[in-house]
Structures are given as C-alpha cells and as structure tokens.
C-alpha cells in the first residue's frame, strides 16, 4: 500500500485570486521575508552536496547569507556568514572546501568549522575578552529525505513538528540515495507567489503545455494534501508513456525497489512552503528551490535526481526527462511573467478561481494565514 490517502480537494465557492499589491509592493516582500522566510524551514539543497569535511556552500535566505558546511567531525552545520569582530562576510564563493578553519579576510579572526572562535589577533589585551563568548552565529539545520533545511529564527518551531505531515510520506522513493544528473537555474521575472500558484494547478496545461498534456492528462489523478503549508497530489501517466519524458520512454531504472506498481504509472507534485517544489516520477525526481530577489523577480534552482545506476549507465535516457521539464518550466516562466505584467495594471482586480484551481486557492489561504491577514 502507498503512504498517501486519496482525497478530493474541498473547493470554497467565491474564492478569488490575491490583491495586486501583494505581487507588486516592496513593503509586502519585506514583510514576507520576515514573516514567512525568516521563520520557516527553507530548503537549501541536497545533503550529499557536503561529501567531505570542510565542504561548504552559501545560500541567501531573507536577505541573510548562510554558510552550510560539514565540520571536521562530520557534522552538518549552518552559520550566519559574518565575522563576530566587525561583521565582515566570511565566505565569498558560492561553494568550496575549507581547511581546518574559517578565517576572516579583514582582521584574521579565525573559527573552527564547528563555529568556535580559535584565533583573534591582538585581542589578548582587550579587557574581559574571552574567545568563547564569540562563536559564529548558528542557524538551525535539519535533514529530511536527503534534503537540508535552514531556519533563521532564534527560537524556531522544531522541524519535526513543522514537517510532521511529511514524515515518511515519500519513503518509498528512496530519495536520500538518488544522484544528481542535471542542474539548472532560471531567472523568472515574476513574483515568487505566482510560481507557487502556477505549479499548483494544471488547468492551464492544455493551453500552455501541449506536450505535457499528452503525457499527464490534467483531469487525471487526485490530491492528498489539500490544506496547510504542504499541498499536492498525483496525475496519471497516460499509456503507452512510461514516464514524463519527451519520447515517453523511461529515463532508466525505477528510483526505488519499494515503489508500488500503481505509483509506477503516476507523477506526484507538491508545493512545500516556504520555498520548495517537489516532483516525483517512477524513474526520476526533480525539485525546485525558490528565492525571491524582488517583487517581480524570482531565482529558481532545480536539480534532476536519478537512481545511481541510471546515471552511470551510458545507455540512459535522462536527457528525455531533463528536456521534458526544461521545456515545461520555460513555458511556465513565460506565462507567469505575463501574469506579473497584467497584475501590475491599475485595472487589475482579483478574479474568481474555478473548482479546478482549488489547490492554488488553498495555497492562498495558507499564505494569508502565515502573513496574519486572516
């Protein structure tokens, strides 16, 4: 049996799209950064990216630069990327491998990879100075299904509590053991909420995605998460297609031996607040991390994950899966950019959702709840 329960999304008559100012106001974006992104558990990528002690990468969350690393003892950690002396940025590169320590390039304050201050030149003459009082500022870090999450809050809601609805839900896919086969970064000229809302419905698919519509009929499937910060469900892969690929052929091996037969004919699609979209197919998984840059600009990073044997097989078909979603993504980015332009019009007014748009309507309700507007 699968771990999801098929349900029908409840539709609330009269549901309408959000007011235009929520997509165009810099003040609203600043509020979102503090209220949603700074308090939420943000996906920062795959745990496997930190393969050896000293490996690190840098992520920006709510205007903060966060250093995520594997310390010398093999423990994953996250720190605010600032020196405790004068606040200087410590790591300038997006990723790399540290030596035994992290040293500030300004005045050479030096930290161990577990965050302790171990060197502070000329501070021995400073009254009451104690290196133990000045470790790097830590950010909360959690791991789920091979993904890493960071929370900026000093007193965050425990990850196990916040993400309880997701515990074990995708265990059958063996996500921690998958291998990255492709990466892409997209610069989308639209508000981040439009990306979430567009991902959450396929009513637009026959018009915008003619190729996708022949593989994943938009009226097929059902939703199993219909309220709250995690939303989504499945669509049926139309025979004779084996997967969501350009040719219809599978990319390679099924991602996990634990995948039940019914799920080998389905694609599952979930929006996970505050910044993650997750798409699961029988032979590959791809996910997206969203980062708002401005009210009308969102950077979207994506990775395609495959069974390790698929990636090493010279006869694999992974390009088919990559090209299928790269095409679909670019079609989506184009249409949400047109939405952004239209919403900025002085004549824009919220329009009614149809029952086929119940998931984006539910997403809106959760967004308004997080923003304290309901």
JOGIFEN-V627884 format. One record per residue. N is the residue number from 1. RES is the residue in one letter. PHI is phi in radians with two decimals (none if undefined). NEAR is the number of other C-alpha atoms within 8 Angstrom. D_LAST is the distance of its C-alpha to the last C-alpha in whole Angstrom. Layout:
{{N RES PHI NEAR D_LAST} {N RES PHI NEAR D_LAST}}
This chain:
{{1 X none 3 38} {2 X -1.39 6 35} {3 X -1.64 7 32} {4 X -1.80 6 29} {5 X -2.13 6 28} {6 X -1.23 7 28} {7 X -2.43 7 25} {8 X -1.83 7 24} {9 X -1.13 9 21} {10 X -1.33 6 19} {11 X -1.85 6 18} {12 X -1.74 6 15} {13 X -0.95 4 17} {14 X 1.55 6 16} {15 X -1.10 8 14} {16 X -2.26 9 14} {17 X -1.15 10 15} {18 X -1.33 7 13} {19 X -1.05 8 14} {20 X -1.04 11 17} {21 X -1.10 7 16} {22 X -1.23 9 14} {23 X -1.83 14 18} {24 X -2.20 11 20} {25 X -1.63 9 19} {26 X -1.04 8 21} {27 X -1.15 6 19} {28 X -1.16 11 15} {29 X -1.08 11 18} {30 X -1.09 8 19} {31 X -1.16 9 15} {32 X -1.09 10 15} {33 X -1.05 11 18} {34 X -1.35 10 18} {35 X -1.52 10 14} {36 X -1.81 11 15} {37 X -1.34 13 19} {38 X -1.25 12 20} {39 X -1.78 11 18} {40 X -1.63 11 19} {41 X -1.62 10 22} {42 X -1.57 13 23} {43 X -1.19 11 26} {44 X -2.04 10 29} {45 X 2.27 9 32} {46 X -1.54 8 34} {47 X -1.10 9 36} {48 X -1.12 6 39} {49 X -1.15 7 39} {50 X -1.71 11 40} {51 X -1.61 7 44} {52 X -2.33 7 46} {53 X -0.90 12 46} {54 X 1.71 13 45} {55 X -1.08 15 43} {56 X -2.57 13 40} {57 X -2.55 11 37} {58 X -2.04 12 35} {59 X -2.21 10 31} {60 X -1.81 9 29} {61 X -2.33 11 25} {62 X 0.88 8 23} {63 X 1.41 6 26} {64 X -1.80 8 28} {65 X -1.56 10 31} {66 X -2.04 13 31} {67 X -1.69 13 35} {68 X -1.96 12 35} {69 X -2.56 14 38} {70 X -1.90 17 41} {71 X -1.34 13 43} {72 X -1.17 10 47} {73 X -1.66 6 46} {74 X 1.48 8 44} {75 X -1.76 7 41} {76 X -1.39 10 38} {77 X -2.45 12 36} {78 X -2.32 13 33} {79 X -2.36 12 34} {80 X -1.17 12 32} {81 X -1.45 11 35} {82 X -2.43 10 37} {83 X -1.35 12 40} {84 X -1.37 9 40} {85 X -1.44 6 42} {86 X -2.16 5 41} {87 X 1.39 7 38} {88 X -1.17 10 40} {89 X -1.09 9 39} {90 X -1.49 11 41} {91 X -1.83 8 40} {92 X -1.63 5 41} {93 X -1.36 7 41} {94 X -1.22 8 38} {95 X -2.83 8 40} {96 X 2.92 8 44} {97 X -2.31 8 46} {98 X -1.47 9 46} {99 X -1.42 6 49} {100 X -1.27 8 50} {101 X -2.44 9 47} {102 X -2.04 11 45} {103 X -2.06 9 47} {104 X -1.25 12 45} {105 X -1.37 6 47} {106 X -1.53 6 47} {107 X -2.17 6 49} {108 X 1.17 10 49} {109 X -1.08 14 47} {110 X -2.24 12 47} {111 X -2.17 15 45} {112 X -1.29 11 45} {113 X -1.24 13 43} {114 X -1.61 8 42} {115 X 1.71 11 40} {116 X -1.27 12 43} {117 X -1.33 14 45} {118 X -2.02 9 48} {119 X -2.62 9 50} {120 X -2.53 11 50} {121 X -0.92 8 53} {122 X 1.19 6 54} {123 X -1.54 7 52} {124 X -1.13 7 54} {125 X -1.62 5 55} {126 X -1.38 7 52} {127 X -1.08 4 52} {128 X 1.06 4 50} {129 X -1.39 8 48} {130 X -2.35 6 48} {131 X -1.00 11 47} {132 X -1.17 7 45} {133 X -1.45 6 42} {134 X -2.29 9 41} {135 X -1.29 11 40} {136 X -1.05 13 38} {137 X -1.25 8 34} {138 X -1.51 9 33} {139 X -2.02 14 29} {140 X -1.14 10 28} {141 X -2.27 11 30} {142 X -2.44 8 30} {143 X -2.18 9 31} {144 X -2.53 7 30} {145 X 0.90 9 32} {146 X 1.48 11 34} {147 X -1.87 12 31} {148 X -1.82 13 31} {149 X -2.31 13 27} {150 X -2.15 13 27} {151 X -2.19 13 24} {152 X -1.47 10 24} {153 X -1.13 9 23} {154 X -1.24 5 26} {155 X -2.34 4 24} {156 X -1.27 10 22} {157 X -1.10 6 21} {158 X -0.96 6 24} {159 X -0.98 9 24} {160 X -1.06 6 26} {161 X -1.41 7 23} {162 X -1.11 8 20} {163 X -1.84 8 22} {164 X -0.96 8 24} {165 X -1.11 6 23} {166 X -1.71 7 25} {167 X -1.10 7 28} {168 X 1.28 6 31} {169 X -1.11 9 29} {170 X -2.01 11 31} {171 X -1.01 8 34} {172 X -1.15 10 37} {173 X -1.56 9 36} {174 X 1.00 12 38} {175 X -1.01 9 36} {176 X -1.07 7 37} {177 X -1.60 8 41} {178 X -1.38 11 40} {179 X -2.04 9 41} {180 X -1.26 9 40} {181 X -1.88 10 42} {182 X -2.87 8 40} {183 X -2.24 9 38} {184 X -2.59 7 36} {185 X -2.18 8 34} {186 X -2.09 7 33} {187 X -1.85 8 31} {188 X -1.81 10 29} {189 X -1.53 10 28} {190 X -2.74 15 25} {191 X -1.15 15 21} {192 X -1.04 13 20} {193 X -1.18 7 17} {194 X -1.14 11 20} {195 X -1.15 11 22} {196 X -1.06 11 20} {197 X -1.14 10 19} {198 X -1.10 11 22} {199 X -1.13 9 23} {200 X -1.50 13 21} {201 X -2.59 11 23} {202 X -2.14 8 27} {203 X -1.05 8 27} {204 X -1.42 8 28} {205 X -1.07 11 31} {206 X -1.06 10 34} {207 X -1.46 6 33} {208 X -1.59 9 33} {209 X -2.17 11 34} {210 X -1.05 9 37} {211 X -1.21 7 39} {212 X -1.04 13 36} {213 X -1.12 11 36} {214 X -1.36 8 39} {215 X -1.76 13 39} {216 X -2.15 12 35} {217 X -0.98 12 35} {218 X -1.21 10 31} {219 X -1.63 5 31} {220 X -1.55 8 32} {221 X 1.50 8 31} {222 X -2.78 10 27} {223 X -1.79 13 24} {224 X -2.02 13 24} {225 X -2.14 8 21} {226 X -2.18 12 18} {227 X -2.55 9 15} {228 X 1.73 8 14} {229 X -1.38 10 15} {230 X -2.14 11 18} {231 X -2.37 16 19} {232 X 2.58 14 22} {233 X 3.10 12 26} {234 X -2.11 11 29} {235 X -2.27 14 31} {236 X -1.43 11 35} {237 X -1.46 14 38} {238 X -1.28 10 40} {239 X -1.08 6 44} {240 X -1.53 5 46} {241 X -1.10 11 44} {242 X -1.63 10 43} {243 X -2.85 14 40} {244 X -1.46 15 38} {245 X -2.36 13 41} {246 X -1.11 10 43} {247 X -1.59 6 46} {248 X 1.58 11 44} {249 X -1.40 11 46} {250 X -1.15 11 45} {251 X -1.26 15 45} {252 X 2.91 10 47} {253 X -1.15 9 46} {254 X -1.06 11 43} {255 X -1.10 13 41} {256 X -2.67 9 42} {257 X -1.22 5 44} {258 X -1.55 7 41} {259 X -1.30 12 40} {260 X -1.20 9 40} {261 X -1.01 6 42} {262 X -1.12 6 39} {263 X -1.40 9 37} {264 X -1.34 10 40} {265 X -2.13 12 39} {266 X -2.39 12 35} {267 X -2.03 14 33} {268 X -1.92 11 30} {269 X -2.39 11 27} {270 X -2.32 12 24} {271 X -1.78 14 21} {272 X -2.13 11 20} {273 X -1.12 9 18} {274 X -1.71 10 18} {275 X -2.55 10 21} {276 X -2.22 13 23} {277 X -2.11 13 25} {278 X -2.30 12 27} {279 X -2.10 11 30} {280 X -2.07 10 32} {281 X -2.20 12 36} {282 X -1.09 14 39} {283 X -2.02 13 41} {284 X -2.89 14 38} {285 X -2.26 12 35} {286 X -2.29 11 33} {287 X -2.38 11 30} {288 X -2.33 11 28} {289 X -2.00 13 27} {290 X -1.76 11 25} {291 X -2.34 11 25} {292 X -1.13 10 23} {293 X -1.84 8 26} {294 X -2.66 9 25} {295 X -1.10 13 22} {296 X -2.12 12 24} {297 X -2.65 13 26} {298 X -2.34 15 26} {299 X -1.59 12 28} {300 X -2.06 12 29} {301 X -1.86 11 31} {302 X -2.35 11 32} {303 X -2.31 12 35} {304 X -1.81 13 37} {305 X -1.99 12 38} {306 X -2.35 14 41} {307 X -1.05 16 43} {308 X -0.93 9 46} {309 X -1.17 7 49} {310 X -1.16 12 47} {311 X -1.13 12 47} {312 X -1.45 7 51} {313 X -1.38 7 52} {314 X -1.12 5 54} {315 X -1.68 4 53} {316 X -1.17 10 50} {317 X -2.12 10 47} {318 X -1.17 11 44} {319 X -1.06 7 45} {320 X -1.10 12 44} {321 X -1.27 13 40} {322 X -1.10 11 40} {323 X -1.19 10 41} {324 X -1.05 12 39} {325 X -1.45 8 35} {326 X -1.12 8 36} {327 X -1.08 8 37} {328 X -1.09 10 34} {329 X -1.03 8 32} {330 X -1.14 8 34} {331 X -1.13 10 33} {332 X -1.14 10 29} {333 X -1.06 12 29} {334 X -1.07 8 31} {335 X -1.29 9 29} {336 X -1.26 12 26} {337 X -1.15 11 28} {338 X -1.18 8 28} {339 X -1.11 10 25} {340 X -1.02 14 24} {341 X -1.11 8 27} {342 X -1.22 8 26} {343 X -1.13 9 22} {344 X -1.27 10 24} {345 X -1.17 7 25} {346 X -1.17 4 25} {347 X -1.65 4 25} {348 X -1.13 9 22} {349 X -2.36 6 19} {350 X -0.95 9 17} {351 X -1.90 6 19} {352 X -1.35 8 18} {353 X -1.42 12 18} {354 X -1.65 6 21} {355 X -0.99 6 21} {356 X -1.28 8 23} {357 X -1.98 11 20} {358 X -1.19 13 18} {359 X -1.24 13 18} {360 X -1.07 12 16} {361 X -1.13 12 14} {362 X -1.17 11 13} {363 X -1.08 13 13} {364 X -1.02 10 11} {365 X -1.10 8 8} {366 X -1.18 11 9} {367 X -1.03 8 9} {368 X -1.12 10 6} {369 X -1.13 9 6} {370 X -1.11 9 9} {371 X -1.45 10 8} {372 X 1.23 6 6} {373 X -1.90 6 4} {374 X -2.35 4 0}}
